[in-house]
């Protein structure tokens, strides 16, 4: 009997980053879906039921903070850990991300091992 793979939803408007993450995380044994639109990402949570969400901080339409708040405001989703990634040099980034309900963040560019360590901490 095979082990059930942990599911990761990546929400990032950078298509190349999403594809690279999907390849790396799939090779590490995860089931990964990527989407470039945060609002559509919330809808995908319903059907995909991820174990964790990786969410970009800066995106068009609704930014990562807004998407995180929307995820965490729904009882059925609020227990799903959200890790944000950012290239923003905002000095208040940590408090903004914590206030939105995310479990943590990682700065871009990041190495795969640092990301895997963070994922393993939360799922």
Residue, then its C-alpha position, 0 to 999 in steps of 0.5 A: x500500500x502506498x503512502x498518501x502524498x501530502x498536498x501543496x497548493x502554490x499560488x503565485x503569479x510567476x508561472x516559471x516559479x510555480x512550474x519550478x516549485x511543482x517539479x522540485x516538490x513533486x520530486x520530493x514526494x508531494x502532490x502539487x497544484x499551482x495557480x496564478x490567481x489568488x481568488x481562483x486559488x481559494x476556489x481550488x482549496x475547496x476541491x484540492x484540499x491541500x495540506x499547506x498553501x504556499x502563497x506569494x505576497x505580491x500578486x495582481x488583483x488581490x495580494x497575498x495578505x488579502x488572500x491569506x485573510x480570506x482563507x483564514x476567515x473560513x472555518x473549513x480552511x483556517x486550519x490549513x497552514x499558509x506559508x508566504x514567500x516574498x521578494x518585498x523588502x518591507x520592514x514590517x513584513x513579518x508582522x503583516x504576514x502574522x496579522x494575516x494569519x500565515x504561519x510563516x514566510x520565506x524570502x525569494x530567492x530561496x533554496x529548495x532545502x530551506x523551503x522543504x524544512x519549512x514545509x516539514x515543520x508545518x505538515 
